[in-house]
Amino acid sequence: MAGLFFGVFPDLIFVGAALLMSINMFARSREISRQRLFPVVRRVYAVSHSLITVAVFGIITAIVTGGFYFPILGWLLHILLDIYTHKGSPVEPQFPLYPLTYPAIKGYIWWRNPYFLVVNWAAIIALYLLMNGPKLPIISWG
């Protein structure tokens, strides 16, 4: 369950920042526009989707707990998938080593592509069934 949380954690930070900024603008009776929101929210996205951020978080967690916390790999997997599945999105190109601006990586496919969605969800379901599905009896011939 913790791995699932860390798998969506980068987007929770990103969406949370956009929501908080929108509420703040609304409370100040300012027009909420993408032009005002995007530059700041884009930086929050870059930080939450940075391999450097994950590494720092992992190192701090390891120091505090005395060992590597494996659910953080969900965060790493999320970033690695986003790098290649955001072709044509507002957050393209991706900066996986933010705050370093290079390399800037353009995606290869948009995650909303129907073919990608089918393959992605089939892989998720297959992996889930392999890990948590019914245990089949082992047939012994000898």
Secondary structure, 3 states (H helix, E strand, C coil): CHHHHHHHHHHHHHHHHHHHHHHHHHHCCCCCCHHHHHHHHHHHHHHHCCHHHHHHHHHHHHHHHCCCCHHHHHHHHHHHHHHHCECCCCCCCECCCCCCCCCCECCCCECCCHHHHHHHHHHHHHHHHHHHCCCCCCCCCC
